[in-house]
Amino acid sequence: MKKPKPINPDELDGKLCRIGKTWYPIHELKLTDNMSVFIIMYHGIPHEIDIPPNVDKNGGNEHD
């Protein structure tokens, strides 16, 4: 089974990401202590999402 290609979310909000008009919860899969992949269930299929490097993975963007 081939792996679905990563999805680039339109918007990230801490533990949620928006694709189109729908928000999906993000599930973190820890591969090693300092490497994780982020998965969402998109139409019932797990997809890896591309998290832009400037996004704080612990919640929200860096612009207060």
MMTF fields as JSON, N, C-alpha, C and O atoms, coordinates in Angstrom:
{
  "mmtfVersion": "1.0.0",
  "mmtfProducer": "UNKNOWN",
  "numBonds": 255,
  "numAtoms": 256,
  "numGroups": 64,
  "numChains": 1,
  "numModels": 1,
  "chainsPerModel": [1],
  "groupsPerChain": [64],
  "chainIdList": ["A"],
  "bondAtomList": [4, 2, 8, 6, 12, 10, 16, 14, 20, 18, 24, 22, 28, 26, 32, 30, 36, 34, 40, 38, 44, 42, 48, 46, 52, 50, 56, 54, 60, 58, 64, 62, 68, 66, 72, 70, 76, 74, 80, 78, 84, 82, 88, 86, 92, 90, 96, 94, 100, 98, 104, 102, 108, 106, 112, 110, 116, 114, 120, 118, 124, 122, 128, 126, 132, 130, 136, 134, 140, 138, 144, 142, 148, 146, 152, 150, 156, 154, 160, 158, 164, 162, 168, 166, 172, 170, 176, 174, 180, 178, 184, 182, 188, 186, 192, 190, 196, 194, 200, 198, 204, 202, 208, 206, 212, 210, 216, 214, 220, 218, 224, 222, 228, 226, 232, 230, 236, 234, 240, 238, 244, 242, 248, 246, 252, 250],
  "bondOrderList": [1, 1, 1, 1, 1, 1, 1, 1, 1, 1, 1, 1, 1, 1, 1, 1, 1, 1, 1, 1, 1, 1, 1, 1, 1, 1, 1, 1, 1, 1, 1, 1, 1, 1, 1, 1, 1, 1, 1, 1, 1, 1, 1, 1, 1, 1, 1, 1, 1, 1, 1, 1, 1, 1, 1, 1, 1, 1, 1, 1, 1, 1, 1],
  "groupList": [{"groupName": "MET", "atomNameList": ["N", "CA", "C", "O"], "elementList": ["N", "C", "C", "O"], "formalChargeList": [0, 0, 0, 0], "bondAtomList": [1, 0, 2, 1, 3, 2], "bondOrderList": [1, 1, 2], "singleLetterCode": "M", "chemCompType": "L-PEPTIDE LINKING"}, {"groupName": "LYS", "atomNameList": ["N", "CA", "C", "O"], "elementList": ["N", "C", "C", "O"], "formalChargeList": [0, 0, 0, 0], "bondAtomList": [1, 0, 2, 1, 3, 2], "bondOrderList": [1, 1, 2], "singleLetterCode": "K", "chemCompType": "L-PEPTIDE LINKING"}, {"groupName": "PRO", "atomNameList": ["N", "CA", "C", "O"], "elementList": ["N", "C", "C", "O"], "formalChargeList": [0, 0, 0, 0], "bondAtomList": [1, 0, 2, 1, 3, 2], "bondOrderList": [1, 1, 2], "singleLetterCode": "P", "chemCompType": "L-PEPTIDE LINKING"}, {"groupName": "ILE", "atomNameList": ["N", "CA", "C", "O"], "elementList": ["N", "C", "C", "O"], "formalChargeList": [0, 0, 0, 0], "bondAtomList": [1, 0, 2, 1, 3, 2], "bondOrderList": [1, 1, 2], "singleLetterCode": "I", "chemCompType": "L-PEPTIDE LINKING"}, {"groupName": "ASN", "atomNameList": ["N", "CA", "C", "O"], "elementList": ["N", "C", "C", "O"], "formalChargeList": [0, 0, 0, 0], "bondAtomList": [1, 0, 2, 1, 3, 2], "bondOrderList": [1, 1, 2], "singleLetterCode": "N", "chemCompType": "L-PEPTIDE LINKING"}, {"groupName": "ASP", "atomNameList": ["N", "CA", "C", "O"], "elementList": ["N", "C", "C", "O"], "formalChargeList": [0, 0, 0, 0], "bondAtomList": [1, 0, 2, 1, 3, 2], "bondOrderList": [1, 1, 2], "singleLetterCode": "D", "chemCompType": "L-PEPTIDE LINKING"}, {"groupName": "GLU", "atomNameList": ["N", "CA", "C", "O"], "elementList": ["N", "C", "C", "O"], "formalChargeList": [0, 0, 0, 0], "bondAtomList": [1, 0, 2, 1, 3, 2], "bondOrderList": [1, 1, 2], "singleLetterCode": "E", "chemCompType": "L-PEPTIDE LINKING"}, {"groupName": "LEU", "atomNameList": ["N", "CA", "C", "O"], "elementList": ["N", "C", "C", "O"], "formalChargeList": [0, 0, 0, 0], "bondAtomList": [1, 0, 2, 1, 3, 2], "bondOrderList": [1, 1, 2], "singleLetterCode": "L", "chemCompType": "L-PEPTIDE LINKING"}, {"groupName": "GLY", "atomNameList": ["N", "CA", "C", "O"], "elementList": ["N", "C", "C", "O"], "formalChargeList": [0, 0, 0, 0], "bondAtomList": [1, 0, 2, 1, 3, 2], "bondOrderList": [1, 1, 2], "singleLetterCode": "G", "chemCompType": "PEPTIDE LINKING"}, {"groupName": "CYS", "atomNameList": ["N", "CA", "C", "O"], "elementList": ["N", "C", "C", "O"], "formalChargeList": [0, 0, 0, 0], "bondAtomList": [1, 0, 2, 1, 3, 2], "bondOrderList": [1, 1, 2], "singleLetterCode": "C", "chemCompType": "L-PEPTIDE LINKING"}, {"groupName": "ARG", "atomNameList": ["N", "CA", "C", "O"], "elementList": ["N", "C", "C", "O"], "formalChargeList": [0, 0, 0, 0], "bondAtomList": [1, 0, 2, 1, 3, 2], "bondOrderList": [1, 1, 2], "singleLetterCode": "R", "chemCompType": "L-PEPTIDE LINKING"}, {"groupName": "THR", "atomNameList": ["N", "CA", "C", "O"], "elementList": ["N", "C", "C", "O"], "formalChargeList": [0, 0, 0, 0], "bondAtomList": [1, 0, 2, 1, 3, 2], "bondOrderList": [1, 1, 2], "singleLetterCode": "T", "chemCompType": "L-PEPTIDE LINKING"}, {"groupName": "TRP", "atomNameList": ["N", "CA", "C", "O"], "elementList": ["N", "C", "C", "O"], "formalChargeList": [0, 0, 0, 0], "bondAtomList": [1, 0, 2, 1, 3, 2], "bondOrderList": [1, 1, 2], "singleLetterCode": "W", "chemCompType": "L-PEPTIDE LINKING"}, {"groupName": "TYR", "atomNameList": ["N", "CA", "C", "O"], "elementList": ["N", "C", "C", "O"], "formalChargeList": [0, 0, 0, 0], "bondAtomList": [1, 0, 2, 1, 3, 2], "bondOrderList": [1, 1, 2], "singleLetterCode": "Y", "chemCompType": "L-PEPTIDE LINKING"}, {"groupName": "HIS", "atomNameList": ["N", "CA", "C", "O"], "elementList": ["N", "C", "C", "O"], "formalChargeList": [0, 0, 0, 0], "bondAtomList": [1, 0, 2, 1, 3, 2], "bondOrderList": [1, 1, 2], "singleLetterCode": "H", "chemCompType": "L-PEPTIDE LINKING"}, {"groupName": "SER", "atomNameList": ["N", "CA", "C", "O"], "elementList": ["N", "C", "C", "O"], "formalChargeList": [0, 0, 0, 0], "bondAtomList": [1, 0, 2, 1, 3, 2], "bondOrderList": [1, 1, 2], "singleLetterCode": "S", "chemCompType": "L-PEPTIDE LINKING"}, {"groupName": "VAL", "atomNameList": ["N", "CA", "C", "O"], "elementList": ["N", "C", "C", "O"], "formalChargeList": [0, 0, 0, 0], "bondAtomList": [1, 0, 2, 1, 3, 2], "bondOrderList": [1, 1, 2], "singleLetterCode": "V", "chemCompType": "L-PEPTIDE LINKING"}, {"groupName": "PHE", "atomNameList": ["N", "CA", "C", "O"], "elementList": ["N", "C", "C", "O"], "formalChargeList": [0, 0, 0, 0], "bondAtomList": [1, 0, 2, 1, 3, 2], "bondOrderList": [1, 1, 2], "singleLetterCode": "F", "chemCompType": "L-PEPTIDE LINKING"}],
  "groupTypeList": [0, 1, 1, 2, 1, 2, 3, 4, 2, 5, 6, 7, 5, 8, 1, 7, 9, 10, 3, 8, 1, 11, 12, 13, 2, 3, 14, 6, 7, 1, 7, 11, 5, 4, 0, 15, 16, 17, 3, 3, 0, 13, 14, 8, 3, 2, 14, 6, 3, 5, 3, 2, 2, 4, 16, 5, 1, 4, 8, 8, 4, 6, 14, 5],
  "groupIdList": [1, 2, 3, 4, 5, 6, 7, 8, 9, 10, 11, 12, 13, 14, 15, 16, 17, 18, 19, 20, 21, 22, 23, 24, 25, 26, 27, 28, 29, 30, 31, 32, 33, 34, 35, 36, 37, 38, 39, 40, 41, 42, 43, 44, 45, 46, 47, 48, 49, 50, 51, 52, 53, 54, 55, 56, 57, 58, 59, 60, 61, 62, 63, 64],
  "secStructList": [7, 7, 7, 7, 7, 7, 5, 7, 7, 1, 3, 3, 3, 6, 6, 3, 3, 3, 3, 6, 6, 3, 3, 3, 3, 7, 3, 3, 3, 3, 3, 3, 6, 6, 3, 3, 3, 3, 3, 3, 3, 3, 6, 6, 3, 3, 3, 3, 5, 7, 7, 7, 6, 6, 1, 7, 6, 6, 1, 1, 7, 1, 7, 7],
  "xCoordList": [0.847, 0.0, 0.883, 1.732, 0.677, 1.546, 1.073, -0.118, 2.047, 1.787, 1.193, 1.716, 0.094, -0.458, 0.564, 1.351, 0.538, 1.523, 1.141, -0.04, 2.148, 1.84, 0.92, 0.986, 0.073, -0.864, -0.274, 0.244, -0.357, 0.068, -1.19, -1.98, -1.383, -2.623, -2.682, -1.659, -3.902, -4.1, -3.753, -3.227, -4.053, -3.884, -3.675, -4.261, -2.838, -2.597, -2.963, -2.683, -3.586, -3.967, -3.629, -4.506, -2.388, -1.986, -2.208, -1.41, -3.287, -3.547, -4.54, -4.978, -4.899, -5.831, -5.216, -4.397, -5.598, -5.202, -6.415, -7.32, -6.412, -7.548, -7.148, -6.116, -7.987, -7.818, -9.154, -10.183, -9.128, -10.388, -11.174, -10.681, -12.407, -13.232, -13.323, -14.053, -12.599, -12.742, -11.5, -10.375, -11.717, -10.606, -10.444, -11.426, -9.201, -8.907, -7.961, -7.023, -8.198, -7.235, -5.925, -5.919, -4.824, -3.496, -3.062, -3.17, -2.574, -2.04, -0.538, -0.07, 0.214, 1.668, 2.134, 1.767, 2.938, 3.555, 5.035, 5.761, 5.477, 6.895, 7.677, 7.427, 8.626, 9.481, 10.681, 11.03, 11.303, 12.412, 12.185, 11.19, 13.095, 12.928, 12.829, 12.104, 13.557, 13.541, 13.006, 13.273, 12.256, 11.668, 10.248, 10.0, 9.329, 7.929, 7.352, 7.84, 6.312, 5.511, 4.12, 3.69, 3.433, 2.113, 1.103, 1.25, 0.072, -0.905, -2.288, -2.62, -3.083, -4.507, -5.294, -4.81, -6.498, -7.405, -8.219, -9.114, -7.901, -8.537, -9.374, -8.829, -10.69, -11.62, -11.348, -11.393, -11.064, -10.859, -9.501, -9.249, -8.619, -7.294, -6.253, -6.314, -5.3, -4.28, -3.352, -2.811, -3.175, -2.274, -1.257, -1.585, -0.02, 1.0, 0.786, 0.451, 0.982, 0.868, 2.23, 3.058, 2.44, 3.665, 3.442, 2.547, 4.252, 4.146, 5.237, 6.418, 4.867, 5.894, 6.846, 6.411, 8.12, 9.112, 8.895, 9.399, 8.152, 7.951, 6.781, 6.468, 6.129, 4.982, 5.45, 6.173, 5.025, 5.316, 4.377, 3.159, 4.945, 4.118, 3.376, 2.509, 3.706, 3.017, 1.812, 1.149, 1.527, 0.316, 0.477, 1.243, -0.257, -0.368, 0.87, 1.905, 0.752, 1.86, 2.643, 2.25, 3.765, 4.69, 4.38, 5.214, 3.222, 2.961, 1.951, 0.743, 2.447, 1.531, 1.278, 0.535],
  "yCoordList": [-1.19, 0.0, 1.241, 1.408, 2.107, 3.274, 4.329, 4.488, 5.033, 6.028, 7.267, 7.735, 7.812, 9.046, 10.174, 10.245, 11.048, 12.131, 13.128, 13.304, 13.782, 14.711, 15.838, 16.298, 16.262, 17.354, 18.616, 18.6, 19.69, 20.969, 21.699, 22.163, 21.806, 22.428, 23.917, 24.597, 24.398, 25.83, 26.652, 27.761, 26.097, 26.855, 25.861, 24.778, 26.227, 25.37, 26.126, 27.318, 25.435, 26.063, 25.079, 24.368, 25.037, 24.143, 22.696, 22.112, 22.107, 20.692, 20.441, 19.309, 21.501, 21.34, 21.909, 22.825, 21.38, 21.997, 22.097, 21.264, 23.146, 23.386, 23.056, 23.507, 22.261, 21.968, 22.311, 21.719, 23.26, 23.744, 24.437, 25.381, 23.969, 24.59, 23.726, 24.066, 22.62, 21.661, 21.647, 21.691, 21.585, 21.474, 20.005, 19.308, 19.545, 18.159, 18.125, 18.919, 17.205, 17.073, 16.469, 15.591, 16.953, 16.466, 15.423, 15.639, 14.301, 13.254, 13.205, 13.101, 13.28, 13.231, 11.796, 11.136, 11.317, 9.997, 10.2, 10.708, 9.798, 9.962, 8.801, 7.636, 9.137, 8.117, 7.885, 6.748, 8.977, 8.908, 10.048, 10.766, 10.223, 11.286, 12.666, 13.525, 12.888, 14.239, 14.275, 15.224, 13.255, 13.274, 12.739, 11.652, 13.51, 13.118, 13.335, 14.163, 12.582, 12.902, 13.26, 12.807, 14.071, 14.54, 14.023, 14.2, 13.381, 12.668, 13.262, 13.617, 13.366, 13.644, 12.536, 11.913, 12.3, 11.369, 12.177, 12.934, 12.008, 12.776, 11.803, 10.933, 11.939, 11.004, 9.574, 8.639, 9.414, 8.081, 7.464, 6.325, 8.192, 7.663, 8.52, 9.748, 7.899, 8.732, 9.361, 8.669, 10.663, 11.398, 12.123, 12.691, 12.093, 12.901, 14.346, 14.621, 15.284, 16.694, 17.346, 17.003, 18.297, 19.096, 20.262, 21.08, 20.334, 21.446, 22.437, 22.09, 23.665, 24.658, 24.86, 24.821, 25.073, 25.15, 26.303, 26.26, 27.342, 28.479, 28.284, 29.186, 27.128, 26.891, 26.21, 25.214, 26.769, 26.145, 24.951, 25.118, 23.754, 22.552, 22.4, 21.534, 23.236, 23.132, 24.052, 24.109, 24.758, 25.568, 26.889, 27.752, 27.039, 28.331, 28.796, 28.13, 29.92, 30.525, 31.441, 31.681, 31.947, 32.702, 34.201, 34.965, 34.639, 36.079, 36.509, 36.436, 36.959, 37.428, 38.915, 39.518],
  "zCoordList": [0.0, 0.0, 0.0, 0.875, -0.984, -1.021, -0.031, 0.235, 0.493, 1.514, 0.852, -0.16, 1.415, 0.83, 0.92, 1.864, -0.07, -0.017, 1.077, 1.375, 1.676, 2.76, 2.302, 1.162, 3.213, 2.964, 3.572, 4.689, 2.836, 3.381, 3.856, 3.034, 5.192, 5.67, 5.343, 5.254, 5.168, 4.91, 6.143, 6.037, 7.312, 8.549, 9.675, 9.671, 10.642, 11.795, 13.052, 13.177, 13.976, 15.243, 16.355, 16.844, 16.749, 17.825, 17.454, 16.72, 17.954, 17.725, 16.597, 16.394, 15.855, 14.746, 13.483, 13.55, 12.336, 11.083, 10.184, 10.229, 9.359, 8.476, 7.051, 6.554, 6.407, 4.993, 4.348, 4.674, 3.443, 2.887, 3.987, 4.604, 4.239, 5.283, 6.531, 7.462, 6.568, 7.665, 8.539, 8.041, 9.859, 10.809, 11.185, 11.44, 11.216, 11.567, 12.759, 12.825, 13.712, 14.808, 14.307, 13.444, 14.862, 14.488, 15.515, 16.722, 15.019, 15.89, 15.674, 14.54, 16.76, 16.646, 16.826, 17.798, 15.896, 16.025, 16.278, 15.423, 17.464, 17.784, 17.173, 17.485, 16.299, 15.712, 16.615, 16.929, 17.025, 17.976, 18.952, 18.847, 19.901, 20.891, 20.263, 20.764, 19.164, 18.606, 17.183, 16.445, 16.792, 15.456, 15.516, 16.038, 14.981, 14.97, 13.585, 12.816, 13.279, 12.1, 12.603, 13.664, 11.834, 12.232, 11.228, 10.019, 11.757, 10.942, 11.195, 12.326, 10.146, 10.335, 9.645, 8.7, 10.121, 9.449, 8.446, 8.822, 7.169, 6.103, 5.291, 4.611, 5.354, 4.719, 5.172, 4.372, 6.468, 7.02, 6.729, 7.121, 6.048, 5.713, 6.421, 6.343, 7.111, 7.753, 6.718, 5.856, 6.81, 5.926, 6.781, 7.822, 6.324, 6.981, 6.565, 5.413, 7.513, 7.129, 7.215, 8.059, 6.319, 6.326, 7.278, 7.068, 8.317, 9.251, 8.899, 8.934, 8.562, 8.227, 9.405, 10.556, 9.142, 10.224, 11.191, 12.314, 10.782, 11.684, 12.638, 13.416, 12.596, 13.466, 14.744, 14.712, 15.862, 17.144, 17.31, 17.379, 17.374, 17.42, 18.744, 18.868, 19.744, 21.028, 21.116, 22.151, 20.059, 20.079, 19.376, 19.804, 18.285, 17.635, 16.901, 16.91, 16.28, 15.563, 16.495, 17.637, 15.979, 16.826, 16.898, 17.384, 16.436, 16.371, 17.428, 17.204, 18.585, 19.636, 19.448, 20.223]
}
